[in-house]
Amino acid sequence: MASKLPRQEMPRQDALVRSKNFKEVALGYPPETAMLEASRCLQCKNPKCVKGCPVGVDIPQFVEKIAKGDFLEAAKIIKNKNLLPAICGRVCPQESQCEAQCILGIKGEPVAIGRLERFAADYEMAHGECKVEPKASTGKKVAVIGSGPAGLTCAAELARNGHAVTIFEALHVAGGVLMYGIPEFRLPKAIVQKEINGLRDMGVEIKVNQVVGKITSVQELLNIGYDAVFIGTGAGLPYFLNIPGENLCGVYSANEFLTRSNLMKAYDFPNFITPIKVGEQVAVLGGGNVAMDAARTALRLGAKNVHIIYRRSRTELPARLEEVENAEEEGVEFHLLTFPKEILGDENGNVKGMICLRYELGEPDQSGRRMPVPIKGSEFEIPAQTVVVAIGQRPNPLVTMTTKGLELNPRGTIIVDEKTMATSIPGVYAGGDVVTGAATVILAMGAGKKAAASINEYLATK
């Protein structure tokens, strides 16, 4: 039986080779392997995998097309629900969503849905794109603030329904966190821009260098003729630890570190003159996907030793298992149940190391994870010339605090109706990290899609 076939491995660059370059680590399935993997699907009558997909892709249908070798039709099916499949196939945590619902995963390994989605999307890009034709113009205009995954998805769905959509992006390149946050070796920027160009082909206008909250406001957009506004500005403001030494030269937020490397191309120095100070010893504080991205980027920028410092155990690591394993294979050293008490500097104000404490796990907190408790007298020093703080982000208040009447949570996120993504202001909707706090790309896309459906209904009755 096909279901007894083993899950097909994804070809990858060798760890020693890839840790020295910024080329994509995962190389993608060849057609024969994709068909073999797709043949494992049981084609369930009640496909739970679809329920696990935040954007509702008809997974069994596109997988069946791949099994039969009809790759372009598979891509077309995906695009009925998801207009950014090459991105999702690379960075979506399928193992905790659609693949977690796969029946094969009960006693074995689930179908590699994400890898198959990536295969179909890449095949389409290489062999002829499935153009999405928008409906006839409705005469309605929508402003989308932010061109990250939530904004792009919302814009795509609205354009598909015939509305005139303009995206306002603060940076000089569209893509949001897809461009500045996720490294080239996980998500090539050419892939992101090609998917964005698909939106332009649908008629979406993208204006860059447009800092809403400075050059204009949400209310002004409504006043100048936009019938609705979607806020998808993400969570780009980093948290810090507030410990001694955080202001030393050589301490970065993960946002700055990754933006310098990804968007400003510091990895291609001196062709792009964007410096990053990377010492021989680099410490990354945190255990999520952003921490893994920063640690693996530091290796590729020339660090000899990179340390992940995380205060809980391996079981509690929030990063995807695949990213943790990739980091370990590339030589990143993990210091678990450990966290810094102070960052040390030399006489010139440069980082030279950290004083860390060892921890043990205590009682569970509100999230259900056991709380880390410092062990008295366990101080020790870790040498480092560069420290990257990757402990989370929150929304930048530039848009939210300049929008009168917009209700916010105490943590600065926008309060919305969870069914419609409507804010406290009529005609204004929001979704993604600016609502949830830092989360995944696919959850942001799901929110953008839900908001687009609500905006579409709102415009039909306005």
VONUKOL-241611 format. One record per residue (C-alpha): residue number from 1; z, x, y. Coordinates in Angstrom, 3 decimals, padded with zeros to 6 digits. Layout:
<atoms>
ATOM  resi        c3        c1        c2
ATOM   NUM         Z         X         Y
...
</atoms>
This chain:
<atoms>
ATOM  resi        c3        c1        c2
ATOM     1   000.000   000.000   000.000
ATOM     2  -000.769   001.124   003.543
ATOM     3   002.825   000.429   004.545
ATOM     4   003.965   003.187   002.180
ATOM     5   001.976   005.791   004.056
ATOM     6   004.173   008.210   006.011
ATOM     7   004.188   007.995   009.794
ATOM     8   001.498   010.321   011.101
ATOM     9   002.734   013.282   013.120
ATOM    10   001.400   013.896   016.601
ATOM    11  -000.286   017.316   016.996
ATOM    12   001.548   019.430   019.580
ATOM    13   001.322   022.818   021.190
ATOM    14   003.453   025.456   019.496
ATOM    15   006.873   025.651   021.148
ATOM    16   006.631   029.353   022.049
ATOM    17   003.210   028.824   023.609
ATOM    18   003.907   025.602   025.474
ATOM    19   007.151   026.849   027.041
ATOM    20   005.008   029.248   029.084
ATOM    21   002.416   026.764   030.365
ATOM    22   002.222   023.359   032.036
ATOM    23  -000.445   021.912   029.750
ATOM    24   000.375   018.676   027.949
ATOM    25   002.680   019.236   024.971
ATOM    26   001.518   016.329   022.806
ATOM    27  -002.184   016.628   022.011
ATOM    28  -002.888   013.068   020.868
ATOM    29  -004.154   011.624   017.603
ATOM    30  -007.693   012.384   016.443
ATOM    31  -009.576   009.182   015.461
ATOM    32  -009.030   009.555   011.715
ATOM    33  -005.275   009.974   012.159
ATOM    34  -005.077   007.030   014.559
ATOM    35  -006.857   004.794   012.047
ATOM    36  -004.547   005.941   009.275
ATOM    37  -001.443   005.287   011.340
ATOM    38  -002.758   001.894   012.450
ATOM    39  -003.351   000.929   008.812
ATOM    40   000.418   001.078   008.248
ATOM    41   000.904  -002.083   010.337
ATOM    42   001.937  -005.115   008.252
ATOM    43   000.340  -007.577   010.722
ATOM    44   003.480  -009.725   010.704
ATOM    45   003.095  -013.475   011.307
ATOM    46   006.055  -013.285   013.682
ATOM    47   005.565  -009.891   015.352
ATOM    48   008.925  -008.837   016.745
ATOM    49   007.311  -005.748   018.267
ATOM    50   005.640  -007.921   020.915
ATOM    51   009.029  -009.352   021.907
ATOM    52   010.272  -005.787   022.342
ATOM    53   007.498  -004.938   024.831
ATOM    54   008.541  -005.579   028.457
ATOM    55   004.932  -006.386   029.425
ATOM    56   004.078  -008.411   026.307
ATOM    57   001.159  -006.403   024.876
ATOM    58  -000.380  -008.013   021.758
ATOM    59   000.529  -005.054   019.595
ATOM    60  -000.645  -006.216   016.132
ATOM    61  -004.022  -007.200   017.537
ATOM    62  -004.791  -003.867   019.216
ATOM    63  -003.389  -001.900   016.275
ATOM    64  -005.653  -003.836   013.900
ATOM    65  -008.693  -002.965   016.028
ATOM    66  -007.782   000.731   015.845
ATOM    67  -007.427   000.497   012.051
ATOM    68  -010.976  -000.891   011.919
ATOM    69  -012.333   001.802   014.252
ATOM    70  -012.987  -000.573   017.172
ATOM    71  -011.240   001.614   019.708
ATOM    72  -012.721   000.199   022.923
ATOM    73  -011.790  -003.324   021.884
ATOM    74  -008.253  -002.090   021.233
ATOM    75  -008.091  -000.729   024.791
ATOM    76  -009.425  -004.019   026.143
ATOM    77  -006.684  -005.970   024.342
ATOM    78  -003.992  -003.682   025.767
ATOM    79  -005.390  -004.039   029.288
ATOM    80  -005.095  -007.800   029.094
ATOM    81  -001.361  -007.223   029.561
ATOM    82  -000.983  -003.625   030.715
ATOM    83  -003.375  -001.970   033.152
ATOM    84  -001.674   001.455   032.861
ATOM    85  -001.821   002.150   029.084
ATOM    86  -002.446   005.906   029.249
ATOM    87   000.762   006.286   031.246
ATOM    88   002.831   003.970   029.053
ATOM    89   001.573   005.600   025.872
ATOM    90   003.024   008.882   027.104
ATOM    91   006.334   008.072   028.791
ATOM    92   007.470   004.647   027.574
ATOM    93   010.537   004.843   025.271
ATOM    94   008.890   002.866   022.474
ATOM    95   011.543   003.969   020.002
ATOM    96   014.096   001.731   021.749
ATOM    97   011.740  -001.156   022.505
ATOM    98   008.638  -002.232   020.550
ATOM    99   009.046   000.293   017.720
ATOM   100   012.728  -000.616   017.405
ATOM   101   011.611  -004.115   016.389
ATOM   102   009.031  -002.965   013.810
ATOM   103   009.816  -004.275   010.294
ATOM   104   008.767  -000.958   008.755
ATOM   105   011.607   000.707   010.635
ATOM   106   014.256  -001.137   008.602
ATOM   107   013.797   001.042   005.516
ATOM   108   011.518   003.738   006.851
ATOM   109   009.659   004.779   009.985
ATOM   110   008.086   002.232   012.351
ATOM   111   004.419   002.206   013.281
ATOM   112   003.787   004.762   016.052
ATOM   113   002.863   002.084   018.585
ATOM   114   003.146   004.336   021.634
ATOM   115   000.952   007.027   020.151
ATOM   116  -001.666   004.427   019.233
ATOM   117  -001.573   002.962   022.743
ATOM   118  -002.144   006.423   024.170
ATOM   119  -004.999   007.019   021.740
ATOM   120  -006.783   003.797   022.709
ATOM   121  -006.336   004.488   026.430
ATOM   122  -007.557   008.080   026.172
ATOM   123  -010.526   007.035   024.046
ATOM   124  -011.510   004.450   026.635
ATOM   125  -011.304   007.008   029.448
ATOM   126  -013.534   009.385   027.517
ATOM   127  -016.078   006.876   026.187
ATOM   128  -016.487   004.157   028.782
ATOM   129  -013.894   002.255   030.713
ATOM   130  -013.134  -001.428   030.141
ATOM   131  -013.529  -002.711   033.680
ATOM   132  -011.184  -005.514   034.720
ATOM   133  -012.989  -008.116   036.797
ATOM   134  -010.767  -009.900   039.313
ATOM   135  -010.946  -013.650   039.822
ATOM   136  -012.624  -015.091   042.910
ATOM   137  -010.873  -014.290   046.193
ATOM   138  -008.026  -016.602   047.132
ATOM   139  -007.978  -015.478   050.743
ATOM   140  -004.316  -014.496   050.371
ATOM   141  -002.931  -011.077   051.324
ATOM   142   000.009  -009.255   049.716
ATOM   143   001.700  -006.039   050.822
ATOM   144   003.199  -003.844   048.106
ATOM   145   005.682  -001.223   049.296
ATOM   146   005.745   001.751   046.929
ATOM   147   003.136   002.958   044.445
ATOM   148   005.389   003.751   041.502
ATOM   149   005.120   001.887   038.195
ATOM   150   006.578  -001.375   039.564
ATOM   151   004.327  -001.409   042.632
ATOM   152   001.181  -000.420   040.743
ATOM   153   001.728  -003.081   038.089
ATOM   154   002.463  -005.791   040.639
ATOM   155  -000.613  -004.815   042.655
ATOM   156  -002.851  -004.800   039.576
ATOM   157  -001.735  -008.241   038.438
ATOM   158  -002.145  -009.731   041.925
ATOM   159  -005.598  -008.182   042.361
ATOM   160  -006.587  -009.518   038.948
ATOM   161  -005.774  -012.996   040.266
ATOM   162  -008.001  -012.629   043.317
ATOM   163  -005.500  -011.729   046.023
ATOM   164  -006.150  -008.976   048.575
ATOM   165  -003.528  -006.293   047.927
ATOM   166  -002.529  -003.350   050.092
ATOM   167  -000.129  -000.700   048.783
ATOM   168   001.947   001.226   051.328
ATOM   169   003.013   004.619   049.941
ATOM   170   005.347   006.958   051.849
ATOM   171   004.076   010.169   050.240
ATOM   172   000.630   011.702   050.642
ATOM   173  -000.408   010.827   047.079
ATOM   174  -000.100   007.503   045.258
ATOM   175   001.867   007.274   042.021
ATOM   176   005.523   007.488   043.011
ATOM   177   007.781   008.908   040.320
ATOM   178   004.766   009.240   038.015
ATOM   179   003.506   011.955   040.354
ATOM   180   006.634   013.602   041.749
ATOM   181   009.156   013.112   038.954
ATOM   182   007.504   013.515   035.546
ATOM   183   006.173   017.008   034.767
ATOM   184   002.529   017.766   034.077
ATOM   185   003.312   018.768   030.498
ATOM   186   004.523   015.222   029.769
ATOM   187   002.203   013.224   032.010
ATOM   188  -000.923   014.937   033.391
ATOM   189  -001.506   013.965   037.011
ATOM   190  -005.244   013.507   036.424
ATOM   191  -004.360   010.715   033.978
ATOM   192  -002.179   009.004   036.587
ATOM   193  -004.853   009.210   039.267
ATOM   194  -007.529   007.901   036.923
ATOM   195  -005.410   004.844   036.144
ATOM   196  -004.759   004.355   039.880
ATOM   197  -008.491   004.607   040.571
ATOM   198  -008.910   001.667   038.194
ATOM   199  -006.811  -000.379   040.634
ATOM   200  -008.997   000.755   043.526
ATOM   201  -012.031  -000.425   041.567
ATOM   202  -010.355  -003.855   041.425
ATOM   203  -010.166  -003.887   045.215
ATOM   204  -006.597  -002.678   045.768
ATOM   205  -006.274  -000.778   049.056
ATOM   206  -003.846   002.147   048.987
ATOM   207  -002.488   003.525   052.243
ATOM   208  -000.594   006.830   051.929
ATOM   209   001.747   008.484   054.444
ATOM   210   003.044   005.001   055.287
ATOM   211   006.834   005.095   055.576
ATOM   212   007.871   001.466   055.700
ATOM   213   011.174   001.306   057.545
ATOM   214   009.859   003.795   060.111
ATOM   215   006.266   002.950   061.085
ATOM   216   006.581  -000.731   060.213
ATOM   217   008.995  -003.153   058.582
ATOM   218   008.935  -005.900   055.980
ATOM   219   009.182  -008.545   058.702
ATOM   220   006.323  -007.000   060.658
ATOM   221   004.119  -007.059   057.561
ATOM   222   004.792  -010.778   057.206
ATOM   223   004.119  -011.286   060.928
ATOM   224   000.716  -009.530   060.907
ATOM   225  -000.795  -011.696   058.224
ATOM   226   000.533  -010.727   054.806
ATOM   227   001.456  -013.861   052.877
ATOM   228   003.969  -012.088   050.631
ATOM   229   005.616  -008.682   050.225
ATOM   230   006.732  -006.836   047.098
ATOM   231   009.304  -004.036   047.433
ATOM   232   009.024  -001.400   044.716
ATOM   233   010.417   001.683   046.410
ATOM   234   012.273   003.007   043.369
ATOM   235   015.414   005.111   043.297
ATOM   236   014.700   008.419   044.966
ATOM   237   018.060   009.319   046.484
ATOM   238   020.001   011.713   044.223
ATOM   239   023.671   011.646   043.361
ATOM   240   025.736   014.836   043.625
ATOM   241   029.025   015.893   042.061
ATOM   242   030.909   016.665   045.284
ATOM   243   032.402   019.840   043.837
ATOM   244   032.913   023.180   045.627
ATOM   245   029.743   025.244   045.896
ATOM   246   027.150   022.453   045.852
ATOM   247   025.791   023.607   049.214
ATOM   248   025.056   027.144   048.041
ATOM   249   021.512   028.504   048.109
ATOM   250   019.985   027.918   044.690
ATOM   251   021.445   024.435   044.114
ATOM   252   018.818   021.691   043.872
ATOM   253   018.822   018.001   043.185
ATOM   254   016.524   017.259   040.257
ATOM   255   014.404   015.181   042.647
ATOM   256   013.719   018.142   044.922
ATOM   257   013.262   020.579   042.046
ATOM   258   010.744   018.386   040.234
ATOM   259   008.951   017.259   043.398
ATOM   260   008.396   020.864   044.437
ATOM   261   006.985   021.657   041.022
ATOM   262   005.003   018.483   040.283
ATOM   263   003.741   017.013   043.529
ATOM   264   003.758   020.204   045.593
ATOM   265   002.481   022.331   042.691
ATOM   266   004.981   025.176   042.922
ATOM   267   004.100   026.004   039.314
ATOM   268   000.681   027.144   040.583
ATOM   269   002.084   029.680   043.056
ATOM   270   000.505   031.472   044.944
ATOM   271  -002.473   029.056   044.941
ATOM   272  -000.044   026.451   046.273
ATOM   273   002.614   028.045   048.471
ATOM   274   005.618   025.893   047.584
ATOM   275   008.501   028.154   046.605
ATOM   276   011.227   027.357   044.122
ATOM   277   014.046   029.802   043.633
ATOM   278   014.361   030.140   039.859
ATOM   279   016.729   032.812   038.598
ATOM   280   016.883   034.311   035.132
ATOM   281   019.761   031.964   034.302
ATOM   282   019.321   028.264   035.160
ATOM   283   021.896   025.514   034.622
ATOM   284   020.876   021.842   034.601
ATOM   285   023.717   019.347   034.996
ATOM   286   023.121   016.062   033.143
ATOM   287   021.775   014.742   029.860
ATOM   288   019.028   012.235   030.681
ATOM   289   015.249   012.502   030.631
ATOM   290   015.246   013.904   034.176
ATOM   291   017.599   016.686   033.078
ATOM   292   015.298   017.521   030.148
ATOM   293   012.294   017.563   032.493
ATOM   294   014.077   019.911   034.896
ATOM   295   015.252   022.254   032.129
ATOM   296   011.822   022.497   030.509
ATOM   297   010.202   022.988   033.924
ATOM   298   012.589   025.863   034.693
ATOM   299   011.531   027.615   031.497
ATOM   300   007.897   027.331   032.494
ATOM   301   008.680   028.680   035.967
ATOM   302   009.994   031.905   034.450
ATOM   303   013.683   031.418   033.664
ATOM   304   014.866   033.520   030.709
ATOM   305   017.766   031.255   029.780
ATOM   306   018.155   027.577   030.603
ATOM   307   021.373   025.681   029.949
ATOM   308   021.890   021.921   029.763
ATOM   309   025.470   021.117   030.788
ATOM   310   026.584   017.649   029.632
ATOM   311   030.094   016.253   029.524
ATOM   312   029.674   014.000   026.484
ATOM   313   028.556   014.734   022.910
ATOM   314   025.047   014.773   021.463
ATOM   315   025.472   011.174   020.291
ATOM   316   025.835   010.010   023.890
ATOM   317   022.871   011.972   025.291
ATOM   318   020.835   009.366   027.200
ATOM   319   017.553   011.286   026.990
ATOM   320   014.876   010.320   024.477
ATOM   321   015.395   012.096   021.154
ATOM   322   011.838   013.429   021.331
ATOM   323   012.545   015.100   024.675
ATOM   324   015.829   016.596   023.426
ATOM   325   014.084   018.025   020.362
ATOM   326   011.229   019.408   022.473
ATOM   327   013.737   021.103   024.775
ATOM   328   015.618   022.649   021.853
ATOM   329   012.415   023.902   020.240
ATOM   330   011.416   025.540   023.512
ATOM   331   014.717   027.406   023.729
ATOM   332   016.902   025.307   026.047
ATOM   333   020.581   025.852   025.220
ATOM   334   022.867   022.801   025.155
ATOM   335   026.499   023.011   026.261
ATOM   336   027.934   019.651   025.201
ATOM   337   031.389   018.315   026.082
ATOM   338   031.214   020.660   029.059
ATOM   339   030.906   020.153   032.812
ATOM   340   031.354   022.242   035.963
ATOM   341   034.473   022.334   038.075
ATOM   342   033.038   024.651   040.723
ATOM   343   029.770   026.431   041.535
ATOM   344   030.348   030.075   042.422
ATOM   345   028.527   032.014   045.117
ATOM   346   028.084   035.653   046.085
ATOM   347   028.722   037.242   049.471
ATOM   348   025.269   036.115   050.689
ATOM   349   025.786   032.454   049.852
ATOM   350   023.642   032.474   046.700
ATOM   351   024.622   030.890   043.400
ATOM   352   025.971   033.346   040.852
ATOM   353   027.576   031.062   038.257
ATOM   354   029.835   028.122   037.493
ATOM   355   033.382   027.546   036.359
ATOM   356   033.190   024.900   033.649
ATOM   357   035.705   022.811   031.756
ATOM   358   035.541   021.770   028.121
ATOM   359   035.958   018.064   027.381
ATOM   360   036.924   015.814   024.513
ATOM   361   036.009   012.163   024.060
ATOM   362   038.633   009.536   024.801
ATOM   363   038.521   005.743   024.849
ATOM   364   035.258   003.830   025.502
ATOM   365   034.430   002.907   029.108
ATOM   366   032.801  -000.337   030.328
ATOM   367   029.406   000.785   028.986
ATOM   368   030.859   001.247   025.505
ATOM   369   030.543   005.027   025.581
ATOM   370   033.668   007.097   024.984
ATOM   371   035.004   008.573   028.191
ATOM   372   034.994   012.381   028.467
ATOM   373   038.455   013.793   029.151
ATOM   374   038.856   017.385   030.432
ATOM   375   040.921   019.764   028.286
ATOM   376   043.594   021.533   030.352
ATOM   377   043.299   025.306   030.466
ATOM   378   039.765   025.299   029.032
ATOM   379   038.037   026.866   032.055
ATOM   380   035.273   029.381   031.390
ATOM   381   032.360   030.801   033.372
ATOM   382   028.629   030.361   032.836
ATOM   383   026.325   032.736   034.767
ATOM   384   023.517   031.073   036.755
ATOM   385   021.377   031.864   039.759
ATOM   386   019.883   028.356   039.938
ATOM   387   021.654   025.019   039.438
ATOM   388   019.829   021.676   039.158
ATOM   389   021.916   018.509   039.554
ATOM   390   020.407   015.722   037.416
ATOM   391   023.139   013.084   037.211
ATOM   392   021.184   010.083   038.483
ATOM   393   019.543   008.512   041.527
ATOM   394   019.988   005.468   043.710
ATOM   395   017.603   003.626   046.080
ATOM   396   016.788   005.218   049.411
ATOM   397   018.096   002.760   052.048
ATOM   398   015.198   003.263   054.472
ATOM   399   013.506  -000.055   053.604
ATOM   400   016.517  -002.057   052.495
ATOM   401   018.710  -001.275   055.498
ATOM   402   015.936  -002.034   058.008
ATOM   403   015.157  -005.456   056.511
ATOM   404   017.310  -008.139   058.106
ATOM   405   018.536  -010.847   055.761
ATOM   406   017.940  -008.831   052.584
ATOM   407   020.943  -009.208   050.273
ATOM   408   022.093  -006.021   048.545
ATOM   409   024.591  -005.078   045.870
ATOM   410   027.431  -002.683   046.801
ATOM   411   025.473   000.148   045.155
ATOM   412   022.522  -000.467   047.482
ATOM   413   020.152  -002.207   045.071
ATOM   414   018.365  -005.422   046.030
ATOM   415   019.726  -008.712   044.705
ATOM   416   016.941  -010.816   043.152
ATOM   417   016.553  -013.979   041.118
ATOM   418   016.141  -012.486   037.642
ATOM   419   013.616  -015.145   036.612
ATOM   420   011.308  -014.762   039.603
ATOM   421   012.260  -011.408   041.200
ATOM   422   012.546  -013.285   044.529
ATOM   423   014.861  -011.778   047.138
ATOM   424   016.970  -013.627   049.708
ATOM   425   013.960  -013.642   052.083
ATOM   426   011.226  -016.259   051.423
ATOM   427   007.977  -014.590   050.379
ATOM   428   009.636  -011.237   049.673
ATOM   429   010.039  -010.029   046.091
ATOM   430   011.345  -006.816   044.562
ATOM   431   011.445  -005.020   041.232
ATOM   432   011.927  -001.731   039.446
ATOM   433   014.574   000.869   040.209
ATOM   434   015.252  -000.541   043.692
ATOM   435   016.696  -003.549   041.851
ATOM   436   018.099  -002.075   038.629
ATOM   437   018.929   001.457   039.689
ATOM   438   017.257   004.338   037.868
ATOM   439   015.661   003.027   034.647
ATOM   440   012.464   003.465   032.612
ATOM   441   008.832   003.277   033.669
ATOM   442   008.073   000.357   031.364
ATOM   443   011.024  -001.716   032.589
ATOM   444   009.805  -001.192   036.147
ATOM   445   006.345  -002.282   035.056
ATOM   446   007.794  -005.376   033.417
ATOM   447   009.565  -006.264   036.655
ATOM   448   006.376  -005.720   038.648
ATOM   449   004.467  -007.998   036.320
ATOM   450   007.122  -010.712   036.475
ATOM   451   007.161  -010.518   040.275
ATOM   452   003.366  -010.758   040.427
ATOM   453   003.434  -013.976   038.393
ATOM   454   006.004  -015.440   040.788
ATOM   455   004.064  -014.306   043.866
ATOM   456   000.903  -015.825   042.409
ATOM   457   002.689  -019.156   042.020
ATOM   458   004.226  -018.880   045.489
ATOM   459   000.823  -018.234   047.076
ATOM   460  -000.718  -021.170   045.243
ATOM   461   001.778  -023.539   046.866
ATOM   462   002.142  -021.877   050.270
</atoms>
